[in-house]
Amino acid sequence: MFKSPKILFAAAAVMTAPALAVEPESIQLGSGVRVTPLLDVEVGYDDNIRGVGVNEESSWVTRISPSALLEAMSGLNLYQLRYQADINTYHSSQDDNHVNHNLEGLGTLVFDQRNRLNLKANYTETEQIANSRVLGINDQFNTTSVGAVYGFGVPAATINLDAGVEHTWRRTDNSAGINDDREYDNLALNGILYFRVSPKTRVLAEYRHEEREYELTGSPFDNDRNIALLGVTWDATAKTVGTIKAGHEKRDFDDASRKDISNSFWELDVTWQPRPLSTVTLGTSKESREGEFTAEYVKSTNYDIGWNQRWTDRVHSDVYYAFTEEDYVDQSRTDDINRAGVRLNYDLLRWATVGIGYTYYDRDSPLNVRDYDRNIYMLNFNVSL
């Protein structure tokens, strides 16, 4: 039987197929080796494909997303390789048709009860039509990352430790200098110390360090980022699990003329299951990050709530709402972003699900081009073997 080890991995969870109601079957390739193919097809209408407040364009959209997950087990070690393509067709704007690619590899190595190592590597090619840097020209990036997390301690022990490293290289595929100032190399280090205070609850202390260097010579955005956090993670009851972290973030820019960012920082993720067929998720975070349209940094505060409900053996739904406030550090600008969505799914067969969905975006910005509403209507099909 093919079994996955239950291993804590702070930087990258074990890959699975997309969260679907279908129960995909795998193709067994040999002892401990299998491949799981999936296909997701969406057909819908987007009334503002570029996500702008001026010269809005609408289009019928088709998105075809084939994927395959290859898995191999050797003892307690698990190796995974997953590829997904997103083939996007804009029927009223053929020049914007594009294909996004994502290739990810993961290795989970178990040396003994106390020592484990998780490895990951990822490569993506993306083209984004909405919220692009230059109106009418899609943002194109390729991103490569490699990382590792070493874990020490028996999962039920009083003390556990995770230490991780990740290196990311982001490059633009645009021409004419577009997005050149958003290319960077990023080195990230982190360590988490867990202390168990009860069978279901652990307190934690975490430290993160990042060094980001932009490729553009003389970029004013090169910086070092340090984050110190205290928190608690719990699985207190069968109904509620969660993690909350809070602390301080400091971003120091190499350019002495730029003002450093000193910011409160928090992350909260809670899953509550009031009934066996109903799940509610809550999340909030605050951090500084690179802006969506330039390399300018923003202070971002986020809140989100989601509700998944299984009504019958075949019918299930998802509803969510999210709010983000973006405060641009060196500008007199604050954007408020509201996102909401609903989706109703019907499981036709074990291997096939059909769904209908609606997504609403509202961005309130002092910049006219970034102040907009957007409505997306989608019909979705998920199929597997």
C-alpha positions in Angstrom: 0.0 0.0 0.0 1.2 3.5 -0.8 1.5 5.6 2.4 2.9 9.0 3.0 4.8 9.8 6.2 3.3 12.4 8.5 6.1 14.9 8.5 6.1 18.5 9.7 7.5 20.8 6.9 7.5 24.5 7.7 8.5 25.8 4.3 6.6 23.6 1.9 3.8 21.2 2.5 3.7 17.8 0.7 2.3 18.3 -2.7 -1.2 17.0 -3.5 -3.5 17.4 -6.4 -5.6 20.6 -6.4 -8.3 20.7 -3.8 -11.1 18.9 -5.6 -14.1 16.8 -4.7 -13.2 14.2 -7.2 -11.3 11.2 -5.9 -8.6 10.6 -8.6 -7.1 7.2 -9.2 -3.4 6.8 -9.9 -1.6 4.8 -12.4 0.8 2.4 -10.7 4.2 2.4 -12.5 6.0 0.0 -10.2 6.6 -0.8 -6.6 6.0 2.5 -4.7 5.8 4.6 -7.8 2.6 6.1 -9.2 1.3 9.0 -11.3 -1.9 10.9 -10.9 -3.2 13.0 -13.8 -5.9 15.7 -13.5 -7.7 18.0 -15.8 -9.4 21.3 -14.9 -11.4 23.3 -17.5 -13.0 26.7 -16.9 -15.2 28.6 -19.3 -16.6 32.0 -18.3 -17.0 35.7 -18.7 -14.8 38.5 -17.3 -16.1 42.0 -17.5 -12.7 43.7 -16.8 -9.9 41.4 -17.9 -7.2 43.9 -17.3 -8.3 45.0 -13.8 -8.3 48.7 -14.5 -10.5 51.8 -14.0 -10.1 53.2 -17.5 -10.6 51.7 -21.0 -12.1 48.5 -19.5 -12.2 45.4 -21.7 -14.4 42.4 -21.3 -14.0 38.9 -22.8 -15.2 35.3 -22.7 -12.3 33.3 -21.2 -11.4 29.6 -21.4 -8.8 28.1 -19.1 -7.6 24.5 -19.5 -5.3 23.2 -16.8 -3.8 19.7 -17.2 -1.6 18.5 -14.4 0.3 15.3 -13.3 1.7 14.3 -10.0 4.5 11.7 -9.9 5.2 10.1 -6.5 7.8 7.6 -5.4 8.3 6.0 -2.0 11.5 4.4 -0.7 11.1 3.3 2.9 9.9 6.4 4.8 11.2 8.7 2.1 8.8 10.4 -0.3 9.7 12.0 -3.6 7.2 14.0 -5.6 7.3 15.8 -9.0 4.3 17.9 -10.2 3.7 19.8 -13.4 0.7 22.0 -14.3 0.0 24.1 -17.3 -2.7 26.8 -17.4 -3.7 27.5 -21.0 -5.6 30.8 -21.1 -7.6 31.9 -24.1 -9.3 35.4 -24.3 -11.8 35.1 -27.1 -12.1 38.9 -27.5 -8.4 39.6 -27.1 -6.4 36.9 -28.9 -3.1 38.7 -28.4 -3.4 38.1 -24.7 -3.6 34.3 -25.0 -0.9 32.6 -23.0 0.2 29.5 -21.2 1.5 29.5 -17.6 3.8 26.7 -16.4 4.6 25.4 -13.0 7.0 22.6 -12.2 7.7 21.6 -8.6 9.8 18.9 -7.0 9.7 17.8 -3.3 11.7 15.3 -1.3 10.9 14.2 2.3 13.8 12.3 3.8 13.4 10.6 7.2 16.7 9.7 8.8 15.3 8.5 12.2 12.6 9.5 14.7 14.3 12.8 15.5 15.9 13.9 12.2 14.2 14.7 8.9 15.0 16.9 5.9 12.6 18.3 3.4 13.9 19.6 0.0 12.0 21.5 -2.6 12.6 23.1 -6.0 10.2 25.1 -8.1 10.1 26.8 -11.5 7.2 28.9 -12.8 6.6 30.9 -16.0 3.6 33.3 -15.6 1.9 36.0 -17.6 -0.5 38.3 -15.9 -3.1 40.3 -17.8 -4.8 42.0 -14.9 -3.1 44.8 -12.9 -0.2 44.9 -15.2 2.6 47.4 -14.8 2.0 49.0 -18.2 -1.6 49.2 -19.4 -2.2 46.8 -22.3 1.1 44.9 -21.8 1.0 41.8 -19.7 3.5 41.3 -16.9 5.7 38.2 -17.7 8.0 36.6 -15.1 9.9 33.4 -14.6 10.8 32.4 -11.1 13.1 29.7 -9.8 13.5 28.7 -6.2 15.2 26.0 -4.2 14.9 25.4 -0.5 15.4 23.0 2.4 14.0 22.6 5.9 15.7 20.5 8.6 13.5 19.2 11.4 14.7 17.9 14.7 12.6 16.2 17.4 10.0 13.5 17.8 6.6 15.1 16.9 5.2 14.4 20.4 8.3 15.6 22.2 8.4 18.7 24.4 10.8 20.6 22.1 11.0 20.6 18.3 13.1 22.7 16.0 12.8 23.6 12.3 15.5 25.5 10.4 15.1 26.4 6.7 16.8 28.2 3.8 15.4 29.2 0.4 16.9 31.0 -2.5 14.7 32.6 -5.2 15.6 34.1 -8.5 12.9 36.2 -10.3 13.4 37.5 -13.9 11.1 39.3 -16.3 10.3 38.0 -19.8 9.1 41.5 -20.9 11.0 43.6 -23.4 11.8 47.3 -23.7 12.9 47.5 -20.0 9.4 46.8 -18.7 9.7 45.2 -15.2 13.5 45.3 -15.2 13.3 47.0 -11.8 11.3 44.1 -10.4 14.0 41.4 -11.1 15.7 40.2 -7.9 17.6 37.5 -6.0 16.2 36.7 -2.6 17.9 34.6 0.1 15.6 33.6 3.0 16.5 32.0 6.3 14.2 31.0 9.1 14.2 29.1 12.4 11.3 28.0 14.6 11.5 26.6 18.1 8.4 24.8 19.4 7.7 24.1 23.1 4.8 21.8 24.0 2.7 23.1 26.9 -0.1 20.5 26.5 -0.7 17.4 24.4 -2.5 19.6 21.8 -0.8 23.0 22.2 2.7 24.3 21.5 4.1 27.8 21.9 6.7 28.9 19.4 9.4 31.4 18.7 10.4 32.2 15.2 13.1 34.3 13.5 13.2 35.1 9.7 15.9 36.9 7.8 15.8 37.9 4.1 18.3 39.5 1.8 16.9 40.9 -1.4 19.1 42.3 -4.2 17.5 43.7 -7.3 19.2 43.1 -10.7 18.8 46.7 -11.8 22.1 48.5 -11.1 21.7 51.2 -8.5 18.2 50.0 -7.5 17.0 51.9 -4.4 15.1 48.9 -3.2 17.9 46.5 -2.2 17.1 45.6 1.4 17.5 43.2 4.4 14.4 42.1 6.3 14.3 40.7 9.8 11.2 39.4 11.5 10.9 38.1 15.1 7.7 36.3 16.2 6.1 34.6 19.2 3.1 32.5 18.8 1.0 29.4 19.5 -0.2 26.5 17.4 -3.0 24.2 18.6 -5.1 21.3 17.7 -7.1 21.6 20.9 -10.3 19.9 19.8 -11.7 17.9 16.9 -13.4 21.1 15.8 -10.6 23.8 15.9 -7.0 23.9 14.7 -4.9 27.0 14.2 -1.7 29.0 14.4 -1.2 32.6 15.5 2.1 34.5 15.4 2.8 38.1 16.2 5.9 40.2 16.4 7.9 42.9 14.7 9.3 43.4 11.2 12.2 45.6 10.2 13.2 46.2 6.6 16.5 48.1 6.1 17.2 49.5 2.7 20.8 49.8 1.4 20.0 53.2 -0.1 20.5 55.6 2.8 18.1 58.1 1.3 15.2 55.6 1.7 13.3 55.4 4.9 13.5 52.0 6.6 10.3 50.2 7.3 9.5 49.3 11.0 6.2 47.5 11.2 4.1 45.3 13.5 3.8 41.8 12.0 1.2 39.1 12.5 -0.2 35.9 10.9 -3.3 34.0 12.0 -4.8 30.9 10.4 -7.7 29.1 12.1 -9.9 26.2 10.8 -13.1 25.6 12.6 -15.4 22.7 11.9 -18.7 23.4 13.8 -20.3 20.4 12.2 -18.8 17.4 10.4 -19.9 18.7 7.0 -19.2 22.4 7.5 -15.8 24.0 7.7 -15.0 27.7 8.3 -11.5 29.2 7.8 -10.3 32.5 9.2 -7.1 34.3 8.4 -5.4 37.6 8.9 -1.8 39.0 8.3 0.2 42.2 8.4 3.5 42.7 6.7 5.5 44.9 4.3 5.9 43.6 0.7 6.7 44.6 -2.8 3.9 46.6 -4.5 1.8 45.0 -7.3 2.7 47.6 -9.9 6.3 48.7 -9.1 9.1 47.6 -6.8 7.8 50.2 -4.3 7.0 48.7 -0.9 3.7 48.7 0.8 2.4 47.9 4.2 -0.3 45.3 3.6 -3.0 44.2 6.1 -5.2 41.3 5.1 -8.3 39.6 6.5 -10.2 36.6 5.0 -13.0 34.2 5.8 -14.2 31.1 4.0 -16.9 28.6 4.4 -17.1 25.2 2.8 -20.3 23.2 3.2 -21.2 19.8 2.0 -25.0 19.7 1.5 -25.4 16.1 0.2 -23.1 13.3 -0.9 -22.8 15.1 -4.3 -23.5 18.8 -3.7 -21.0 21.1 -1.9 -20.3 24.9 -1.9 -17.6 27.4 -1.1 -18.0 31.0 -0.1 -15.2 33.5 0.8 -14.6 37.1 1.5 -11.2 38.9 1.7 -10.2 42.5 2.5 -6.7 44.0 1.9 -5.4 47.5 2.8 -2.3 48.6 1.0 -0.5 51.6 2.4 2.3 52.7 0.0 5.3 53.7 2.1 6.6 56.7 0.0 3.3 57.9 -1.5 0.2 59.5 -0.3 -1.8 56.5 -1.4 -3.8 53.8 0.4 -5.7 51.2 -1.6 -8.6 49.1 -0.2 -9.3 45.9 -2.0 -12.4 43.7 -1.5 -12.7 40.2 -3.0 -15.7 37.9 -2.6 -16.7 34.7 -4.3 -19.1 31.8 -4.3 -19.0 28.4 -6.0 -21.5 25.5 -6.1 -20.2 22.1 -7.1 -21.9 18.9 -8.1 -20.0 15.5 -8.1 -21.2 13.8 -11.3 -19.1 10.7 -10.7 -16.2 9.7 -8.5 -13.8 11.1 -11.1 -15.8 14.1 -12.3 -17.1 17.4 -10.8 -18.9 20.3 -12.4 -19.2 23.7 -10.7 -20.5 27.2 -11.3 -18.9 30.2 -9.6 -18.8 34.0 -9.3 -16.0 36.3 -8.2 -16.2 40.0 -7.4 -13.3 42.4 -7.1 -13.5 46.0 -5.9 -10.4 48.1 -5.6 -10.7 51.6 -4.1 -7.6 53.7 -5.1 -6.8 57.4 -5.5 -5.3 56.4 -8.9 -8.0 56.3 -11.5 -6.4 53.5 -13.4 -6.3 51.3 -10.3 -9.8 52.2 -9.1 -12.1 49.5 -10.5 -14.7 46.8 -10.1 -14.5 43.4 -11.7 -17.0 40.5 -12.1 -16.0 37.0 -13.2 -18.5 34.2 -14.0 -17.2 30.7 -14.4 -18.4 27.2 -15.3 -15.8 24.6 -14.2 -15.2 20.9 -14.9 -12.7 18.8 -12.9 -11.9 15.3 -14.2 -9.5 12.5 -13.3 -9.0 8.8 -13.9 
